[in-house]
Amino acid sequence: MDYNHIVFKIKEKKRSNFCEKLITALLAIVVVFAFTACNNNGGDNSAEETENLSKVSEFTFVFDGVTVTPGKTMPSEKLPEPKAISKVPSVAFEGTDDVYFFGDFEITAHVENGENEVYSVNFINSAVSTAEGLKLGDTKEKMIELYGENYEANDKECLYKGEINELCVIIRDNVVTSIEIKRTV
């Protein structure tokens, strides 16, 4: 081996180490951005802001003039006839829940203290929206415009907490792909 060959091998090794370090640093940056994709801007929240995470204190859903609020009695007599009703094992309570499928949305209710109480409202498509106007297919910016920047985030889920219920929004590629309003247990 000649001197030039040894120098070449040393330089090649240094370039390789530099590339490995650069790739590791870039991956770390990507991971940080991935975990903050739905973050609340990373600002310092006071205790008061943390407690009141949204502009809205109670999340509701309005369909044909009928307000449905998870955590309150189901207005069964005011809603149209559901397309289907299923009894499913309750994940939050003992016994079973009733899932009412209306086509564009579904309501899960549970009998508590003799009353059929709404546990959650799940949006099926963009034909319906929250009382404030958020619907599937909207952007993250629209969500923030309607509900503010003070939400809890994990992975791609944004959670706004109200007094008796919470709004869970899943964002994928800056688009709202899932909306659920559910009672806090």
N, C-alpha and C positions, 0 to 999 in steps of 0.2 A: 504494500500500500504506500502510495506516495503522500506527501504532505497536503497537496491540494484536495485529494480525496477525503482525507481526515477532516479538513476544515469544512468541506462541503457537507459531510455527515453531521458535524456539530451544528452548523447553521440550519440544516434540515430539521434536526431534533428541536432546536429553539423555536422554529416556525411552527412545528407541530404542537409544542406546549402552548405557544401563544394562541393558536387556533382553538385548542381545547379550552383554554381559559376564556376566550371570547365567546365561544358557543355556550359555555356554562353560564356566563354573565347574561347573555341574551335570553337563555331559557329561564333564568331567575326573574328577569324583567317580565317575560311573558306570563309566568306564574303569578306574579304580583298583580298584573293587569287583569288576569283571568279571575282572581279572587275579589277584585274590586270592581268588576264589570257592572255590578248593580249596587254599588256602595252609596252611602249618603254623603258623598263628597269629602269624606274623611275629616270633616270639620270638628272642632271641639264643641260637643253638645253640653249644654248646661243640664243640671238635673231636671229642671222644668221642661226643657225641650225633649229630653229623653222620655219623660212620662207622657207628654202629649206629642206623639210621633207623627200626627197628621193634622191637616186642616179640618178634617171631619172627625167628630167624636163618636158617630154611630153610622155604620155602613148599611145601606139599604138597597133594595132592588125594586124597581117599579115596573109592573107589566100591566098594560091596559088600565092604567089608573089605580091599580092595586099595589100597595106597598108591602113588601115582604122583608122582614128584618130578622136575621138569625139572632137567636136569643130571646125572641118574643113569640107569642102565639101565632100559629099558622092561620092565615085568613082563608081557610078552605072554601067557605061559602061564596066568597067574592072572586075566586080564581076560576078560570075555565076548567072543564073536565080534562084531567090529565090523559095523555095517550096511553100510559101504562103506569102501574103501581107495583113495586116490588117490595117484599119484606126481606131485609138482609140483617145478618148479625151486626149488632152495634159495635163500632170500634171505640166509641167514647163513653158508652153507658152499658148497663146490664140489659139483657134482652135483645129486642130487635128494633131496627129503624125502618121507617117507610120511605122509599125513594119514589117520588112523583116525577115522571118524565113528561115534559110538555113540548118536546121537539127542539126548541131553541135553548132550553135550560132545564135543569132538574133541581128539585128541592128535596133535601133529606130532612125528615122530621122524626121526633122521638116523643113518646108520651111521657110527660113528667108532671107530677102533681095533678093528674087527671086531665091535663091539657096537651094537645098536640103542638109541641114547640119546634120551631124551625131550628135545625142544627146548622145547615149549610145550603148555599145556592151555588151551583156550578154552571158556568156559561158553556154552551155547546158550540155556538157559532156567533158570527158578528151581527146577527139580526137583533140582538139585545145588548143593552149596556147597563152599567151601574147608574144609580140615580144622578151622579155627577156627569155621566156621559162617556165613561171609559168602556171600550169594547175590544173584542179580539181583533187583532190586526193593527191596532193603534201603535204608536211609537212610545218608547220610554219617555221621550220629551213630553208627550201628551199626558202620560201618567203623572209626571212631576208637575206639569202645569195645573192639573186638577187636584192633586193630593199633596203636593209639596215634596221637599227633598228629605224630610225627616222620616226615614223608614229603616227597618232592620233588613240586612241583606245577608244571604248565604247562597253560595253558588250563583244561580241565576234567578233566585226567588227573592222578591221584594215584599216585605210584610209591614203593613200599616196597622197599628193597634188602636182600636177605639175603646169605649167604655165597656161595652158588652160583647163586642165582636171584633173581628179583624178581617182585613182585605189582603188576600194573598195573590200576587201577580207574578207570573213567570215570564221572563224576558229571554228571548233567543234572537240573536243577531239584531238587537235593538227593536224587536217587534214583540208585542204582547201576544203570547201564545196560550195562556191559561189565566182564568180569573175565577177565584172562589171567595165568597164571603162566608165566614163561619163564626159560630158562637165561640167565645173563649170558654174553656171548660174549667 
